[in-house]
Amino acid sequence: MPQNPLISRRERLVSARLCVLVDGGSSVAACAEQVAAIAAAGAGLIQLRDKSLDDATLLERAIAAVGAARRHGALVVINDRPDIAVAAAADGVHLGAGDLPVLAARRVVGSARLIGRTAHCFAEATAAMADAADYLGIGPCFPSDTKTFASFAPRDFLQAVAAEIALPAFAIGGITPQRLPELAALGLTRVAVAAGVTKAPDPAAAVAAFHDALSRTS
Amino acid sequence: MPQNPLISRRERLVSARLCVLVDGGSSVAACAEQVAAIAAAGAGLIQLRDKSLDDATLLERAIAAVGAARRHGALVVINDRPDIAVAAAADGVHLGAGDLPVLAARRVVGSARLIGRTAHCFAEATAAMADAADYLGIGPCFPSDTKTFASFAPRDFLQAVAAEIALPAFAIGGITPQRLPELAALGLTRVAVAAGVTKAPDPAAAVAAFHDALSRTS
């Protein structure tokens, strides 16, 4: 459904249970098409993450992604780059290790945009909350077919975030619909997925499968 | 001399005739020390340019550079990254090919910060002026001992920028004090230098040598 301007970004963030990470695609049109399909299928949060593009090209893809997502009520955050988020009128930025600190990014994006932060341990999660990040990405949770992880997030860390950190937390890393009950048992009801959606034969069907499985865990 | 807060960034930019490009150095202290030496010697504009550092480290170096330069009245711009410029409270950003467009960067840095733009042809220079860039970098002008250039800026382009573009224009690429009369004959009285200062045995003396030569060409 189209975005309702009376519902704030933070309200929509709280409603989002599936974050899909997309790259910039092979063209502006391909990027817009992919994002539109994923947003129309109901993903509430889309993260544009592409370290292979130069800044001018990344901005073009970001603008296309924001336009496509907005028509379907989905939020778009830009990985790493608060400046691209502002220039593309995106909904926020996602920060990982080595990126700008949350407080520095806040100076750039202002108070109305979202800042997500990857946390690999409880201290990083509490620091992100203290710095007024808007949401967390936590993981990696499971082995993945498309990415090799050096280590996995301890289950007591995932559980502690769910129990004690008052921010939406998206579990990431090797997430499949089949693994959602295990996460739900830890208290985690939001997930972030990349290839599990974007490289699926039918990305919209993959989004629907995640949503179906998420609805059965809440 | 220390920065006078009653003199705007654009007034100080117009006064600047030497821009020195520095990298982030081996530590925050090394970065601050280098920038302080160059600023104390009288360079009016310092560009921090370091593609090897992660964003968090680049921000730390940028904050150090801004503090060191400000004590001596020099401006600091950050290469490529309007977000780092804002987060470090720098004076502006310098944009090259593939970076964000000037108008996009303006959304990030606001109207009070400077935006510099590299131009390799007259069309790029006029576009930068139309987009309200604050200054130009034009070149590469001469062969350099430290960098290999595929081609050089045509002399009629350099001359046309000096004559027709109402923005401060810094000639860059292989600039030495000995080459300033040739640039002055084209109408160019501002230069940007990297290794010619930073790799000199005495960077402060190199700045002084450039200023001395610049004063003889105006």
Interface residues (C-beta under 8 A of the other chain):
Chain A: D54 D55 A56 T57 L59 D80 R81 P82 D83 I84 V86 A87 G98 D99 L100 P101 A104 A105 R107 V108
Chain B: D54 D55 A56 T57 L59 D80 R81 P82 D83 I84 V86 A87 G98 D99 L100 P101 A104 A105 R107 V108
